[in-house]
Amino acid sequence: MCGACTVHIDGVATRSCGMQVGDAVGKQITTIEGLAQNGVLHRVQKAWIDGDVPQCGYCQSGMIMAARRS
């Protein structure tokens, strides 16, 4: 329910805690670590830092993944 485990599966934000591993077979999975490309942060990651949003850190990856658009 917290969303900390949010990843993108075939481009759709999905809470991975509610999935069976077998349901991910053959799908494109992107985690928070996969958002940056060639050492450049995704614009949502950059905005997070620029807006001084970080707090404790537990749910941030899920929030960023839920807010991310291509």
Predicted model as a PDB file, atoms N, CA, C, CB and O in Angstrom, pLDDT in the B-factor column:
MODEL        1                                                                  
ATOM      1  N   MET A   1       0.804  -1.207   0.000  1.00 73.00           N  
ATOM      2  CA  MET A   1       0.000   0.000   0.000  1.00 73.00           C  
ATOM      3  C   MET A   1       0.850   1.275   0.000  1.00 73.00           C  
ATOM      4  CB  MET A   1      -0.916  -0.004   1.195  1.00 73.00           C  
ATOM      5  O   MET A   1       0.371   2.334  -0.405  1.00 73.00           O  
ATOM      6  N   CYS A   2       2.099   1.181   0.448  1.00 84.00           N  
ATOM      7  CA  CYS A   2       2.909   2.394   0.567  1.00 84.00           C  
ATOM      8  C   CYS A   2       3.460   2.877  -0.770  1.00 84.00           C  
ATOM      9  CB  CYS A   2       4.050   2.153   1.519  1.00 84.00           C  
ATOM     10  O   CYS A   2       3.718   4.068  -0.938  1.00 84.00           O  
ATOM     11  N   GLY A   3       3.642   1.967  -1.716  1.00 89.00           N  
ATOM     12  CA  GLY A   3       4.157   2.344  -3.033  1.00 89.00           C  
ATOM     13  C   GLY A   3       5.657   2.380  -3.156  1.00 89.00           C  
ATOM     14  O   GLY A   3       6.172   2.680  -4.234  1.00 89.00           O  
ATOM     15  N   ALA A   4       6.388   2.082  -2.084  1.00 90.00           N  
ATOM     16  CA  ALA A   4       7.851   2.140  -2.137  1.00 90.00           C  
ATOM     17  C   ALA A   4       8.437   1.185  -3.170  1.00 90.00           C  
ATOM     18  CB  ALA A   4       8.429   1.828  -0.776  1.00 90.00           C  
ATOM     19  O   ALA A   4       9.550   1.395  -3.652  1.00 90.00           O  
ATOM     20  N   CYS A   5       7.699   0.148  -3.507  1.00 92.00           N  
ATOM     21  CA  CYS A   5       8.213  -0.869  -4.430  1.00 92.00           C  
ATOM     22  C   CYS A   5       7.828  -0.606  -5.884  1.00 92.00           C  
ATOM     23  CB  CYS A   5       7.711  -2.233  -4.018  1.00 92.00           C  
ATOM     24  O   CYS A   5       8.001  -1.486  -6.728  1.00 92.00           O  
ATOM     25  N   THR A   6       7.315   0.574  -6.194  1.00 93.00           N  
ATOM     26  CA  THR A   6       6.825   0.865  -7.544  1.00 93.00           C  
ATOM     27  C   THR A   6       7.938   0.773  -8.578  1.00 93.00           C  
ATOM     28  CB  THR A   6       6.193   2.251  -7.589  1.00 93.00           C  
ATOM     29  O   THR A   6       9.004   1.369  -8.425  1.00 93.00           O  
ATOM     30  N   VAL A   7       7.670   0.025  -9.614  1.00 94.00           N  
ATOM     31  CA  VAL A   7       8.545  -0.107 -10.786  1.00 94.00           C  
ATOM     32  C   VAL A   7       7.662   0.093 -12.013  1.00 94.00           C  
ATOM     33  CB  VAL A   7       9.289  -1.519 -10.821  1.00 94.00           C  
ATOM     34  O   VAL A   7       6.437   0.146 -11.902  1.00 94.00           O  
ATOM     35  N   HIS A   8       8.284   0.202 -13.175  1.00 94.00           N  
ATOM     36  CA  HIS A   8       7.508   0.266 -14.409  1.00 94.00           C  
ATOM     37  C   HIS A   8       7.594  -1.080 -15.094  1.00 94.00           C  
ATOM     38  CB  HIS A   8       8.014   1.402 -15.345  1.00 94.00           C  
ATOM     39  O   HIS A   8       8.683  -1.598 -15.341  1.00 94.00           O  
ATOM     40  N   ILE A   9       6.444  -1.638 -15.398  1.00 94.00           N  
ATOM     41  CA  ILE A   9       6.377  -2.892 -16.136  1.00 94.00           C  
ATOM     42  C   ILE A   9       5.687  -2.586 -17.452  1.00 94.00           C  
ATOM     43  CB  ILE A   9       5.618  -4.016 -15.329  1.00 94.00           C  
ATOM     44  O   ILE A   9       4.514  -2.214 -17.495  1.00 94.00           O  
ATOM     45  N   ASP A  10       6.452  -2.753 -18.527  1.00 95.00           N  
ATOM     46  CA  ASP A  10       5.974  -2.373 -19.863  1.00 95.00           C  
ATOM     47  C   ASP A  10       5.458  -0.940 -19.866  1.00 95.00           C  
ATOM     48  CB  ASP A  10       4.865  -3.332 -20.335  1.00 95.00           C  
ATOM     49  O   ASP A  10       4.445  -0.629 -20.493  1.00 95.00           O  
ATOM     50  N   GLY A  11       6.186  -0.059 -19.143  1.00 91.00           N  
ATOM     51  CA  GLY A  11       5.882   1.369 -19.139  1.00 91.00           C  
ATOM     52  C   GLY A  11       4.788   1.809 -18.190  1.00 91.00           C  
ATOM     53  O   GLY A  11       4.453   2.993 -18.153  1.00 91.00           O  
ATOM     54  N   VAL A  12       4.223   0.893 -17.422  1.00 92.00           N  
ATOM     55  CA  VAL A  12       3.136   1.227 -16.499  1.00 92.00           C  
ATOM     56  C   VAL A  12       3.636   1.117 -15.064  1.00 92.00           C  
ATOM     57  CB  VAL A  12       1.910   0.299 -16.723  1.00 92.00           C  
ATOM     58  O   VAL A  12       4.209   0.099 -14.677  1.00 92.00           O  
ATOM     59  N   ALA A  13       3.416   2.177 -14.269  1.00 92.00           N  
ATOM     60  CA  ALA A  13       3.813   2.146 -12.864  1.00 92.00           C  
ATOM     61  C   ALA A  13       3.027   1.041 -12.162  1.00 92.00           C  
ATOM     62  CB  ALA A  13       3.570   3.532 -12.176  1.00 92.00           C  
ATOM     63  O   ALA A  13       1.797   1.015 -12.198  1.00 92.00           O  
ATOM     64  N   THR A  14       3.759   0.132 -11.526  1.00 93.00           N  
ATOM     65  CA  THR A  14       3.164  -1.049 -10.904  1.00 93.00           C  
ATOM     66  C   THR A  14       3.832  -1.302  -9.559  1.00 93.00           C  
ATOM     67  CB  THR A  14       3.299  -2.293 -11.825  1.00 93.00           C  
ATOM     68  O   THR A  14       5.053  -1.195  -9.439  1.00 93.00           O  
ATOM     69  N   ARG A  15       3.053  -1.629  -8.570  1.00 93.00           N  
ATOM     70  CA  ARG A  15       3.623  -1.981  -7.269  1.00 93.00           C  
ATOM     71  C   ARG A  15       4.061  -3.439  -7.327  1.00 93.00           C  
ATOM     72  CB  ARG A  15       2.593  -1.745  -6.104  1.00 93.00           C  
ATOM     73  O   ARG A  15       3.233  -4.346  -7.411  1.00 93.00           O  
ATOM     74  N   SER A  16       5.343  -3.646  -7.283  1.00 93.00           N  
ATOM     75  CA  SER A  16       5.887  -4.995  -7.464  1.00 93.00           C  
ATOM     76  C   SER A  16       5.552  -5.941  -6.317  1.00 93.00           C  
ATOM     77  CB  SER A  16       7.381  -4.922  -7.624  1.00 93.00           C  
ATOM     78  O   SER A  16       5.578  -7.158  -6.499  1.00 93.00           O  
ATOM     79  N   CYS A  17       5.241  -5.413  -5.156  1.00 92.00           N  
ATOM     80  CA  CYS A  17       4.931  -6.286  -4.009  1.00 92.00           C  
ATOM     81  C   CYS A  17       3.661  -7.093  -4.227  1.00 92.00           C  
ATOM     82  CB  CYS A  17       4.792  -5.457  -2.740  1.00 92.00           C  
ATOM     83  O   CYS A  17       3.454  -8.112  -3.568  1.00 92.00           O  
ATOM     84  N   GLY A  18       2.822  -6.658  -5.129  1.00 88.00           N  
ATOM     85  CA  GLY A  18       1.574  -7.352  -5.374  1.00 88.00           C  
ATOM     86  C   GLY A  18       1.614  -8.284  -6.567  1.00 88.00           C  
ATOM     87  O   GLY A  18       0.571  -8.755  -7.021  1.00 88.00           O  
ATOM     88  N   MET A  19       2.800  -8.559  -7.081  1.00 91.00           N  
ATOM     89  CA  MET A  19       2.953  -9.394  -8.271  1.00 91.00           C  
ATOM     90  C   MET A  19       3.643 -10.705  -7.943  1.00 91.00           C  
ATOM     91  CB  MET A  19       3.735  -8.651  -9.344  1.00 91.00           C  
ATOM     92  O   MET A  19       4.417 -10.794  -6.990  1.00 91.00           O  
ATOM     93  N   GLN A  20       3.363 -11.696  -8.723  1.00 94.00           N  
ATOM     94  CA  GLN A  20       4.122 -12.937  -8.693  1.00 94.00           C  
ATOM     95  C   GLN A  20       5.298 -12.761  -9.649  1.00 94.00           C  
ATOM     96  CB  GLN A  20       3.230 -14.179  -9.088  1.00 94.00           C  
ATOM     97  O   GLN A  20       5.156 -12.099 -10.677  1.00 94.00           O  
ATOM     98  N   VAL A  21       6.430 -13.325  -9.340  1.00 92.00           N  
ATOM     99  CA  VAL A  21       7.614 -13.206 -10.196  1.00 92.00           C  
ATOM    100  C   VAL A  21       7.303 -13.690 -11.612  1.00 92.00           C  
ATOM    101  CB  VAL A  21       8.794 -14.009  -9.605  1.00 92.00           C  
ATOM    102  O   VAL A  21       7.742 -13.081 -12.587  1.00 92.00           O  
ATOM    103  N   GLY A  22       6.565 -14.760 -11.722  1.00 94.00           N  
ATOM    104  CA  GLY A  22       6.232 -15.316 -13.028  1.00 94.00           C  
ATOM    105  C   GLY A  22       5.443 -14.360 -13.909  1.00 94.00           C  
ATOM    106  O   GLY A  22       5.487 -14.471 -15.135  1.00 94.00           O  
ATOM    107  N   ASP A  23       4.713 -13.413 -13.297  1.00 93.00           N  
ATOM    108  CA  ASP A  23       3.941 -12.435 -14.069  1.00 93.00           C  
ATOM    109  C   ASP A  23       4.839 -11.427 -14.774  1.00 93.00           C  
ATOM    110  CB  ASP A  23       2.964 -11.702 -13.161  1.00 93.00           C  
ATOM    111  O   ASP A  23       4.381 -10.716 -15.668  1.00 93.00           O  
ATOM    112  N   ALA A  24       6.101 -11.354 -14.391  1.00 93.00           N  
ATOM    113  CA  ALA A  24       7.031 -10.398 -14.999  1.00 93.00           C  
ATOM    114  C   ALA A  24       7.828 -11.002 -16.154  1.00 93.00           C  
ATOM    115  CB  ALA A  24       7.986  -9.872 -13.947  1.00 93.00           C  
ATOM    116  O   ALA A  24       8.550 -10.285 -16.847  1.00 93.00           O  
ATOM    117  N   VAL A  25       7.706 -12.291 -16.364  1.00 96.00           N  
ATOM    118  CA  VAL A  25       8.464 -12.959 -17.431  1.00 96.00           C  
ATOM    119  C   VAL A  25       8.129 -12.349 -18.781  1.00 96.00           C  
ATOM    120  CB  VAL A  25       8.170 -14.473 -17.446  1.00 96.00           C  
ATOM    121  O   VAL A  25       6.964 -12.236 -19.160  1.00 96.00           O  
ATOM    122  N   GLY A  26       9.177 -11.957 -19.499  1.00 96.00           N  
ATOM    123  CA  GLY A  26       9.021 -11.411 -20.841  1.00 96.00           C  
ATOM    124  C   GLY A  26       8.605  -9.953 -20.892  1.00 96.00           C  
ATOM    125  O   GLY A  26       8.341  -9.425 -21.972  1.00 96.00           O  
ATOM    126  N   LYS A  27       8.542  -9.301 -19.757  1.00 96.00           N  
ATOM    127  CA  LYS A  27       8.122  -7.905 -19.707  1.00 96.00           C  
ATOM    128  C   LYS A  27       9.327  -6.989 -19.512  1.00 96.00           C  
ATOM    129  CB  LYS A  27       7.099  -7.691 -18.579  1.00 96.00           C  
ATOM    130  O   LYS A  27      10.344  -7.396 -18.951  1.00 96.00           O  
ATOM    131  N   GLN A  28       9.203  -5.766 -19.975  1.00 96.00           N  
ATOM    132  CA  GLN A  28      10.239  -4.745 -19.784  1.00 96.00           C  
ATOM    133  C   GLN A  28      10.047  -4.146 -18.390  1.00 96.00           C  
ATOM    134  CB  GLN A  28      10.169  -3.625 -20.906  1.00 96.00           C  
ATOM    135  O   GLN A  28       8.992  -3.585 -18.094  1.00 96.00           O  
ATOM    136  N   ILE A  29      11.062  -4.265 -17.538  1.00 95.00           N  
ATOM    137  CA  ILE A  29      10.972  -3.760 -16.173  1.00 95.00           C  
ATOM    138  C   ILE A  29      12.004  -2.654 -15.985  1.00 95.00           C  
ATOM    139  CB  ILE A  29      11.188  -4.902 -15.138  1.00 95.00           C  
ATOM    140  O   ILE A  29      13.183  -2.822 -16.297  1.00 95.00           O  
ATOM    141  N   THR A  30      11.535  -1.517 -15.468  1.00 94.00           N  
ATOM    142  CA  THR A  30      12.420  -0.396 -15.173  1.00 94.00           C  
ATOM    143  C   THR A  30      12.289  -0.058 -13.697  1.00 94.00           C  
ATOM    144  CB  THR A  30      12.088   0.842 -16.064  1.00 94.00           C  
ATOM    145  O   THR A  30      11.187   0.160 -13.194  1.00 94.00           O  
ATOM    146  N   THR A  31      13.415  -0.017 -13.012  1.00 93.00           N  
ATOM    147  CA  THR A  31      13.452   0.366 -11.601  1.00 93.00           C  
ATOM    148  C   THR A  31      13.945   1.805 -11.503  1.00 93.00           C  
ATOM    149  CB  THR A  31      14.367  -0.599 -10.774  1.00 93.00           C  
ATOM    150  O   THR A  31      14.316   2.410 -12.508  1.00 93.00           O  
ATOM    151  N   ILE A  32      13.948   2.338 -10.313  1.00 92.00           N  
ATOM    152  CA  ILE A  32      14.428   3.708 -10.094  1.00 92.00           C  
ATOM    153  C   ILE A  32      15.852   3.871 -10.622  1.00 92.00           C  
ATOM    154  CB  ILE A  32      14.373   4.069  -8.591  1.00 92.00           C  
ATOM    155  O   ILE A  32      16.210   4.932 -11.134  1.00 92.00           O  
ATOM    156  N   GLU A  33      16.656   2.829 -10.499  1.00 92.00           N  
ATOM    157  CA  GLU A  33      18.047   2.896 -10.970  1.00 92.00           C  
ATOM    158  C   GLU A  33      18.123   2.997 -12.490  1.00 92.00           C  
ATOM    159  CB  GLU A  33      18.828   1.669 -10.494  1.00 92.00           C  
ATOM    160  O   GLU A  33      19.117   3.486 -13.025  1.00 92.00           O  
ATOM    161  N   GLY A  34      17.105   2.548 -13.178  1.00 93.00           N  
ATOM    162  CA  GLY A  34      17.105   2.561 -14.638  1.00 93.00           C  
ATOM    163  C   GLY A  34      16.580   3.838 -15.257  1.00 93.00           C  
ATOM    164  O   GLY A  34      16.569   3.962 -16.482  1.00 93.00           O  
ATOM    165  N   LEU A  35      16.144   4.790 -14.452  1.00 91.00           N  
ATOM    166  CA  LEU A  35      15.621   6.040 -15.026  1.00 91.00           C  
ATOM    167  C   LEU A  35      16.715   6.909 -15.621  1.00 91.00           C  
ATOM    168  CB  LEU A  35      14.876   6.828 -13.967  1.00 91.00           C  
ATOM    169  O   LEU A  35      16.533   7.484 -16.694  1.00 91.00           O  
ATOM    170  N   ALA A  36      17.844   7.013 -14.943  1.00 92.00           N  
ATOM    171  CA  ALA A  36      18.945   7.831 -15.458  1.00 92.00           C  
ATOM    172  C   ALA A  36      19.521   7.164 -16.711  1.00 92.00           C  
ATOM    173  CB  ALA A  36      20.058   8.025 -14.370  1.00 92.00           C  
ATOM    174  O   ALA A  36      19.660   5.942 -16.765  1.00 92.00           O  
ATOM    175  N   GLN A  37      19.846   7.964 -17.693  1.00 90.00           N  
ATOM    176  CA  GLN A  37      20.425   7.454 -18.936  1.00 90.00           C  
ATOM    177  C   GLN A  37      21.774   8.113 -19.182  1.00 90.00           C  
ATOM    178  CB  GLN A  37      19.474   7.703 -20.131  1.00 90.00           C  
ATOM    179  O   GLN A  37      21.886   9.339 -19.168  1.00 90.00           O  
ATOM    180  N   ASN A  38      22.790   7.301 -19.405  1.00 93.00           N  
ATOM    181  CA  ASN A  38      24.139   7.814 -19.677  1.00 93.00           C  
ATOM    182  C   ASN A  38      24.612   8.794 -18.612  1.00 93.00           C  
ATOM    183  CB  ASN A  38      24.176   8.487 -21.037  1.00 93.00           C  
ATOM    184  O   ASN A  38      25.248   9.801 -18.923  1.00 93.00           O  
ATOM    185  N   GLY A  39      24.299   8.496 -17.365  1.00 92.00           N  
ATOM    186  CA  GLY A  39      24.743   9.332 -16.257  1.00 92.00           C  
ATOM    187  C   GLY A  39      23.937  10.605 -16.057  1.00 92.00           C  
ATOM    188  O   GLY A  39      24.298  11.436 -15.223  1.00 92.00           O  
ATOM    189  N   VAL A  40      22.845  10.774 -16.812  1.00 95.00           N  
ATOM    190  CA  VAL A  40      22.010  11.966 -16.704  1.00 95.00           C  
ATOM    191  C   VAL A  40      20.692  11.568 -16.027  1.00 95.00           C  
ATOM    192  CB  VAL A  40      21.752  12.612 -18.120  1.00 95.00           C  
ATOM    193  O   VAL A  40      19.992  10.665 -16.486  1.00 95.00           O  
ATOM    194  N   LEU A  41      20.373  12.250 -14.941  1.00 94.00           N  
ATOM    195  CA  LEU A  41      19.146  11.950 -14.219  1.00 94.00           C  
ATOM    196  C   LEU A  41      17.925  12.218 -15.092  1.00 94.00           C  
ATOM    197  CB  LEU A  41      19.069  12.771 -12.932  1.00 94.00           C  
ATOM    198  O   LEU A  41      17.943  13.108 -15.943  1.00 94.00           O  
ATOM    199  N   HIS A  42      16.859  11.437 -14.873  1.00 92.00           N  
ATOM    200  CA  HIS A  42      15.575  11.695 -15.518  1.00 92.00           C  
ATOM    201  C   HIS A  42      15.069  13.036 -14.984  1.00 92.00           C  
ATOM    202  CB  HIS A  42      14.535  10.527 -15.244  1.00 92.00           C  
ATOM    203  O   HIS A  42      15.431  13.431 -13.876  1.00 92.00           O  
ATOM    204  N   ARG A  43      14.260  13.723 -15.738  1.00 92.00           N  
ATOM    205  CA  ARG A  43      13.805  15.061 -15.329  1.00 92.00           C  
ATOM    206  C   ARG A  43      13.039  15.035 -14.004  1.00 92.00           C  
ATOM    207  CB  ARG A  43      12.921  15.667 -16.417  1.00 92.00           C  
ATOM    208  O   ARG A  43      13.090  16.007 -13.251  1.00 92.00           O  
ATOM    209  N   VAL A  44      12.337  13.954 -13.709  1.00 92.00           N  
ATOM    210  CA  VAL A  44      11.644  13.866 -12.418  1.00 92.00           C  
ATOM    211  C   VAL A  44      12.657  13.729 -11.284  1.00 92.00           C  
ATOM    212  CB  VAL A  44      10.659  12.670 -12.406  1.00 92.00           C  
ATOM    213  O   VAL A  44      12.492  14.350 -10.234  1.00 92.00           O  
ATOM    214  N   GLN A  45      13.697  12.926 -11.481  1.00 91.00           N  
ATOM    215  CA  GLN A  45      14.740  12.801 -10.466  1.00 91.00           C  
ATOM    216  C   GLN A  45      15.412  14.150 -10.222  1.00 91.00           C  
ATOM    217  CB  GLN A  45      15.785  11.751 -10.890  1.00 91.00           C  
ATOM    218  O   GLN A  45      15.659  14.532  -9.078  1.00 91.00           O  
ATOM    219  N   LYS A  46      15.702  14.862 -11.298  1.00 93.00           N  
ATOM    220  CA  LYS A  46      16.348  16.179 -11.176  1.00 93.00           C  
ATOM    221  C   LYS A  46      15.433  17.167 -10.457  1.00 93.00           C  
ATOM    222  CB  LYS A  46      16.729  16.729 -12.570  1.00 93.00           C  
ATOM    223  O   LYS A  46      15.882  17.904  -9.579  1.00 93.00           O  
ATOM    224  N   ALA A  47      14.163  17.186 -10.824  1.00 91.00           N  
ATOM    225  CA  ALA A  47      13.204  18.093 -10.175  1.00 91.00           C  
ATOM    226  C   ALA A  47      13.085  17.775  -8.695  1.00 91.00           C  
ATOM    227  CB  ALA A  47      11.821  17.997 -10.847  1.00 91.00           C  
ATOM    228  O   ALA A  47      12.917  18.678  -7.875  1.00 91.00           O  
ATOM    229  N   TRP A  48      13.173  16.486  -8.344  1.00 90.00           N  
ATOM    230  CA  TRP A  48      13.100  16.061  -6.949  1.00 90.00           C  
ATOM    231  C   TRP A  48      14.229  16.703  -6.148  1.00 90.00           C  
ATOM    232  CB  TRP A  48      13.169  14.522  -6.842  1.00 90.00           C  
ATOM    233  O   TRP A  48      14.022  17.213  -5.047  1.00 90.00           O  
ATOM    234  N   ILE A  49      15.415  16.665  -6.726  1.00 90.00           N  
ATOM    235  CA  ILE A  49      16.582  17.239  -6.058  1.00 90.00           C  
ATOM    236  C   ILE A  49      16.499  18.761  -6.053  1.00 90.00           C  
ATOM    237  CB  ILE A  49      17.880  16.777  -6.743  1.00 90.00           C  
ATOM    238  O   ILE A  49      16.723  19.396  -5.023  1.00 90.00           O  
ATOM    239  N   ASP A  50      16.175  19.347  -7.213  1.00 93.00           N  
ATOM    240  CA  ASP A  50      16.091  20.806  -7.321  1.00 93.00           C  
ATOM    241  C   ASP A  50      15.031  21.393  -6.385  1.00 93.00           C  
ATOM    242  CB  ASP A  50      15.784  21.204  -8.761  1.00 93.00           C  
ATOM    243  O   ASP A  50      15.207  22.488  -5.851  1.00 93.00           O  
ATOM    244  N   GLY A  51      13.932  20.660  -6.189  1.00 92.00           N  
ATOM    245  CA  GLY A  51      12.856  21.125  -5.314  1.00 92.00           C  
ATOM    246  C   GLY A  51      13.086  20.806  -3.848  1.00 92.00           C  
ATOM    247  O   GLY A  51      12.241  21.098  -3.002  1.00 92.00           O  
ATOM    248  N   ASP A  52      14.227  20.208  -3.549  1.00 88.00           N  
ATOM    249  CA  ASP A  52      14.590  19.855  -2.175  1.00 88.00           C  
ATOM    250  C   ASP A  52      13.498  19.005  -1.511  1.00 88.00           C  
ATOM    251  CB  ASP A  52      14.842  21.130  -1.349  1.00 88.00           C  
ATOM    252  O   ASP A  52      13.133  19.223  -0.355  1.00 88.00           O  
ATOM    253  N   VAL A  53      12.989  18.030  -2.277  1.00 84.00           N  
ATOM    254  CA  VAL A  53      11.899  17.168  -1.815  1.00 84.00           C  
ATOM    255  C   VAL A  53      12.369  16.077  -0.857  1.00 84.00           C  
ATOM    256  CB  VAL A  53      11.213  16.533  -2.998  1.00 84.00           C  
ATOM    257  O   VAL A  53      11.619  15.728   0.054  1.00 84.00           O  
ATOM    258  N   PRO A  54      13.576  15.519  -1.015  1.00 77.00           N  
ATOM    259  CA  PRO A  54      13.973  14.375  -0.198  1.00 77.00           C  
ATOM    260  C   PRO A  54      13.794  14.584   1.304  1.00 77.00           C  
ATOM    261  CB  PRO A  54      15.396  14.043  -0.475  1.00 77.00           C  
ATOM    262  O   PRO A  54      14.126  15.629   1.864  1.00 77.00           O  
ATOM    263  N   GLN A  55      13.255  13.540   1.922  1.00 77.00           N  
ATOM    264  CA  GLN A  55      13.124  13.517   3.374  1.00 77.00           C  
ATOM    265  C   GLN A  55      13.778  12.243   3.875  1.00 77.00           C  
ATOM    266  CB  GLN A  55      11.625  13.602   3.821  1.00 77.00           C  
ATOM    267  O   GLN A  55      14.996  12.106   3.765  1.00 77.00           O  
ATOM    268  N   CYS A  56      13.021  11.311   4.418  1.00 77.00           N  
ATOM    269  CA  CYS A  56      13.638  10.115   4.993  1.00 77.00           C  
ATOM    270  C   CYS A  56      14.149   9.152   3.924  1.00 77.00           C  
ATOM    271  CB  CYS A  56      12.643   9.401   5.888  1.00 77.00           C  
ATOM    272  O   CYS A  56      15.117   8.429   4.158  1.00 77.00           O  
ATOM    273  N   GLY A  57      13.512   9.136   2.761  1.00 77.00           N  
ATOM    274  CA  GLY A  57      13.998   8.322   1.663  1.00 77.00           C  
ATOM    275  C   GLY A  57      13.265   7.024   1.416  1.00 77.00           C  
ATOM    276  O   GLY A  57      13.402   6.452   0.335  1.00 77.00           O  
ATOM    277  N   TYR A  58      12.493   6.532   2.369  1.00 82.00           N  
ATOM    278  CA  TYR A  58      11.872   5.214   2.230  1.00 82.00           C  
ATOM    279  C   TYR A  58      10.947   5.133   1.018  1.00 82.00           C  
ATOM    280  CB  TYR A  58      11.095   4.873   3.486  1.00 82.00           C  
ATOM    281  O   TYR A  58      11.067   4.201   0.223  1.00 82.00           O  
ATOM    282  N   CYS A  59      10.044   6.070   0.861  1.00 85.00           N  
ATOM    283  CA  CYS A  59       9.033   5.973  -0.194  1.00 85.00           C  
ATOM    284  C   CYS A  59       9.379   6.778  -1.445  1.00 85.00           C  
ATOM    285  CB  CYS A  59       7.706   6.431   0.338  1.00 85.00           C  
ATOM    286  O   CYS A  59       8.623   6.760  -2.416  1.00 85.00           O  
ATOM    287  N   GLN A  60      10.505   7.481  -1.435  1.00 88.00           N  
ATOM    288  CA  GLN A  60      10.822   8.379  -2.546  1.00 88.00           C  
ATOM    289  C   GLN A  60      10.919   7.692  -3.893  1.00 88.00           C  
ATOM    290  CB  GLN A  60      12.099   9.076  -2.270  1.00 88.00           C  
ATOM    291  O   GLN A  60      10.436   8.228  -4.891  1.00 88.00           O  
ATOM    292  N   SER A  61      11.525   6.532  -3.948  1.00 89.00           N  
ATOM    293  CA  SER A  61      11.663   5.862  -5.239  1.00 89.00           C  
ATOM    294  C   SER A  61      10.289   5.548  -5.818  1.00 89.00           C  
ATOM    295  CB  SER A  61      12.494   4.571  -5.099  1.00 89.00           C  
ATOM    296  O   SER A  61      10.078   5.697  -7.022  1.00 89.00           O  
ATOM    297  N   GLY A  62       9.353   5.116  -4.979  1.00 90.00           N  
ATOM    298  CA  GLY A  62       8.003   4.836  -5.449  1.00 90.00           C  
ATOM    299  C   GLY A  62       7.295   6.085  -5.934  1.00 90.00           C  
ATOM    300  O   GLY A  62       6.586   6.045  -6.940  1.00 90.00           O  
ATOM    301  N   MET A  63       7.475   7.187  -5.235  1.00 89.00           N  
ATOM    302  CA  MET A  63       6.852   8.441  -5.657  1.00 89.00           C  
ATOM    303  C   MET A  63       7.405   8.904  -6.993  1.00 89.00           C  
ATOM    304  CB  MET A  63       7.060   9.524  -4.602  1.00 89.00           C  
ATOM    305  O   MET A  63       6.654   9.338  -7.866  1.00 89.00           O  
ATOM    306  N   ILE A  64       8.715   8.811  -7.151  1.00 91.00           N  
ATOM    307  CA  ILE A  64       9.340   9.211  -8.417  1.00 91.00           C  
ATOM    308  C   ILE A  64       8.867   8.323  -9.543  1.00 91.00           C  
ATOM    309  CB  ILE A  64      10.869   9.158  -8.313  1.00 91.00           C  
ATOM    310  O   ILE A  64       8.552   8.818 -10.626  1.00 91.00           O  
ATOM    311  N   MET A  65       8.808   7.028  -9.317  1.00 91.00           N  
ATOM    312  CA  MET A  65       8.365   6.103 -10.362  1.00 91.00           C  
ATOM    313  C   MET A  65       6.907   6.331 -10.734  1.00 91.00           C  
ATOM    314  CB  MET A  65       8.563   4.664  -9.908  1.00 91.00           C  
ATOM    315  O   MET A  65       6.540   6.197 -11.902  1.00 91.00           O  
ATOM    316  N   ALA A  66       6.070   6.673  -9.756  1.00 90.00           N  
ATOM    317  CA  ALA A  66       4.669   6.946 -10.037  1.00 90.00           C  
ATOM    318  C   ALA A  66       4.500   8.254 -10.806  1.00 90.00           C  
ATOM    319  CB  ALA A  66       3.873   6.994  -8.739  1.00 90.00           C  
ATOM    320  O   ALA A  66       3.585   8.386 -11.619  1.00 90.00           O  
ATOM    321  N   ALA A  67       5.387   9.227 -10.546  1.00 89.00           N  
ATOM    322  CA  ALA A  67       5.290  10.537 -11.214  1.00 89.00           C  
ATOM    323  C   ALA A  67       5.970  10.567 -12.579  1.00 89.00           C  
ATOM    324  CB  ALA A  67       5.899  11.606 -10.335  1.00 89.00           C  
ATOM    325  O   ALA A  67       5.675  11.439 -13.396  1.00 89.00           O  
ATOM    326  N   ARG A  68       6.853   9.647 -12.829  1.00 83.00           N  
ATOM    327  CA  ARG A  68       7.657   9.641 -14.058  1.00 83.00           C  
ATOM    328  C   ARG A  68       6.786   9.461 -15.294  1.00 83.00           C  
ATOM    329  CB  ARG A  68       8.708   8.531 -14.001  1.00 83.00           C  
ATOM    330  O   ARG A  68       5.889   8.620 -15.340  1.00 83.00           O  
ATOM    331  N   ARG A  69       7.083  10.272 -16.279  1.00 67.00           N  
ATOM    332  CA  ARG A  69       6.499  10.133 -17.611  1.00 67.00           C  
ATOM    333  C   ARG A  69       7.675  10.064 -18.572  1.00 67.00           C  
ATOM    334  CB  ARG A  69       5.508  11.332 -17.967  1.00 67.00           C  
ATOM    335  O   ARG A  69       8.763  10.548 -18.261  1.00 67.00           O  
ATOM    336  N   SER A  70       7.468   9.481 -19.704  1.00 54.00           N  
ATOM    337  CA  SER A  70       8.553   9.343 -20.690  1.00 54.00           C  
ATOM    338  C   SER A  70       9.129  10.669 -21.095  1.00 54.00           C  
ATOM    339  CB  SER A  70       8.062   8.624 -21.915  1.00 54.00           C  
ATOM    340  O   SER A  70      10.046  10.718 -21.915  1.00 54.00           O  
TER     341      SER A  70                                                      
ENDMDL                                                                          
END                                                                             
